[in-house]
Each structure stands twice: as structure tokens, then as C-alpha cells.
């Protein structure tokens, strides 16, 4: 079990590093954290904890029907965030 957890963490770190490299140089502070839990709850909690100015997140585009039935994390964050949210598609 620990091997699976370690593999998942390693893969997650690689994905995060790739995203940071793709972003390039920016004039703002970028904070990254690897936290497990309900995505909406964790994003809101971290934004509040750090008194964030903005949340930037992606949209997976599940489609209208899936979005209506399941709701998306980005939709939930937009409605509950303590700051502006930029959803990138």
C-alpha cells in the first residue's frame, strides 16, 4: 500500500513541477501544496488560510449534463470562494 501512495505522490509532484515550468516567470508569488481531501473544501480552506487574492483553477469540461448532475469542483469553488476565482478552460 505504501508503494502505491509513494508512486502517486511522486507522479503528483512531477505534474505540479511541469505546470510550474509551463507557467514560466510571473511577478506574483506562487504557492503550491499537496493536500488530500475533498477538492472544494481543501481549496476554500487554503484560500482562507493564506488570505489569497485569487484562485486560479482549470475546468475539466465534463459537459452540460454531467455538470448538472454531478456539479463541478470549479463551480462549487466559484460559489463559495472568499476571493475572486479565475477558471481556465
Buried (B, 14 or more C-beta within 10 A) or exposed (E): EEEEEEEEEEEEEEEEEEEEEEEEEEEEEEEEEEEEEEBBEBBBBBBEEEEBEEBEBEEEEEEEEEBEEEEBBBBBBBEEBEEEBEBEE
